[in-house]
């Protein structure tokens, strides 16, 4: 009797079926930075290239999560000196221990399916959820800054020179409100997140925070 098709979370984060040889499962050992959806060059060399990073459980990812990226990109285009060159979901790892949190591999898959069907510029980075230990948000932003600017060397302008990419946190106001809860966030982490990277915050029902906050240096 023929073997039944097997479901495999492959190295692209998508679940595949079939009787062919299994692709390698995602691990930190075979991790590569997902740069395929980044812009290849800056359209306006007078603007600061920006990558938006959204950290969260994404169990599951929703239309609201996707709309946050689009709203922030629209705001940047018309109201700031930033040019959005990419955006990333960074699902939290399993060590977060949130009630009802499905496995990291499944959330990576769901996020990949969500962006594949709805966007050409939003990607999914599995680096954070592949860790067994919980990673603070600031370490995730540092990871993006390192790969975008140290490994990739930034982004090219139309003259061929490279320009450093600014990384910023993208979040709902509910997450930002937790930053005022004593003991929940390390003070040095908050200073680096809000002072160095900055955050774009979208207001949600029941919050009174402004719609969007730019990185402080802008």
N, C-alpha and C positions, 0 to 999 in steps of 0.2 A: 504494500500500500504506500502511496506517495506521502512524503512528509508534509505536515500541515505548515502553512505559511507562518513565519515568526515575525513579531514586531520588535524592531530594534531602534533605540535612540542612537542615531548615527552621529558622526562628528559635525554635522551641520545643525544638530539639535532637533531635527525633524524625525518623526517616527516613520519607518519604512517597513514594508512587508515583502515577503518573498522567500524563496528557497535558496537564494544565492548566498555566498559566504558573508558572514556578518561583518559589518564595518566596525571599526574600533569605537568603543564607548568613550564619551567625553571624560577626560581626566585632566588634572593639572599638568601631567607629564606630556600630553599631546596637545595642550592648549596653544592656540594661535589667536592673536588679536583680530577681531572681526572688522577689518578695515574696508570691506568691499562696498559698503554703502556710503562711505565718506565722499564728499566732493573731492575731485582730483586737483582743482585749482580754485583760487579765490576770484570771484567775479569782479569785485571792487577792491582794489589794493589799498584804498583809503580807509577801509573798514577793518575791524578786528575780527578774525575768524573765531567762531564760537561753537563748542560742542556741548549739548545739553545732556545731562545724565540724570535719569530718574531711578532712584533706589526704592525698593518696596518688596512686599511679599508677592504681589501679582498672582494671587491664588483664587480666582484666575485674573488675567489681564482683561480690562474692560474698555468699552468705547471711550469712557471718560479719561482713562490713562492715555489713550491715543490722541484724544482731542487736546490734552494738555500740551503735547509737543507742537501741534499745529497752531494753537493759540499763541504759544510763546514765540514760535517762528514768525508769525504774522506781526506780533508786537515788535520784535527785533527789527524786522524789515522796515517798518514805517516810523518807529519811535526811538530808535537807538543807532549807535554807530557800530553795532555788531552785524556780522553776516553769519548766519547759521550754516555750518558746513557738515553737520551730522548730529545725530541724537541716538541715545542708547538706553534700553532697559537694562538694569542690573538687578536681577532678582536676589533677594536675601537668601543666605544658605539655610540648610535644614537646622542648624544649631540655634536659630532664632526661636524655635519652639513655640510658635504661635498656634493657638487652637485651630484645628481644621486645616493647617498648612499641608498641602500635598507635597510630594517629594520634589527636590530641586530639579531632577531630570525631567519630570513632567511639566514643571513650570517653565523651564527653558524651552521645551517643545511648544507649549501653549503660546509663549511670547513670540517665538519664531513664526508660528502659524499666523498670529495676529498681524505682525508687521508685513509678512509676505503677501497677505491678502489686502492690505490697506495702505501701504506706504512704500515709497521708493528710497527714502533717506533715513528712516529710523531702523536701527539695528538692535541686536541682543548680544550682550557680552556675558558669557558663562563663567568668567573668572571668579567673581564673588561667590556664586552658589556652589562652585566646585570645591570650595574650602570646607573642611569638616568643622572648623571653629568659626565662631561669629566674628565678622569683620566690621569695625566701626565705619560709618559713612565716610569719614575723612580719609581712611586708608583706601577706600574705593576711588575717591576723587584723585588721590595721589597716583593710584595705578593708571587711571586714564591720562593724567598729565604726563606721566613717564612714557607711556607707549606713544601717545600722540606727538610729543615734542622731542623726546630723547631717542626713541627707536625709529619713528617715522620721520623725524626732523621737521615737524610742522607741515604747513601746506604751501604750495607754490602760488605765487602771484603771476600775472600775465607776463611779467618781465623775466620769470624763471627763478627769482630769488625765493627763499623760504621764509615764511612768517610764522611766529609762534601762535599756537591755538590756545585760546582761553577755554577753560573747563568751568562749567557752572552747574550747580544742583538745580533740578527741576522738581517741584513738589507741590502738593496741596497745602493749604493753610493749616490743616489739622496737624500735619507733621511739624510745621514750624512752631505751632503753639506748644508742642511738647518740649521745645527747647527752653521754655521758661519754667519747666518743672524741676525743682531742686534735686540734684543728684542723678538725674536721668542722662544728661549729656556731660562729658568732661569739658571743663571750661576751655582748655587749650584746643580741643576739637572744634568747639563753637567758634573760637576766634579765627581758626584757620579756614573753616567752612565759610563763614560769613565775611571775614575780613580779607582772605586771600582769593577764594574762589567766587564767593557770592552766590546768590540764589534767585531764581525766578519762581515766584509763588503765585499760584492761582487760587483765588478765593473759592471756598465751598460754602454750602448752606450752613448757617449757624455760626459762621465766623465773621469777625469784623475787621479783618486785616485787609490792606489794600490789594488790588488785583495782582499787581506784579511788582517785585522788587529787583532792581538791577544789581549786579555785582558792585560793591562799593567803589571800586576804582573806576567805574564808568558812570 
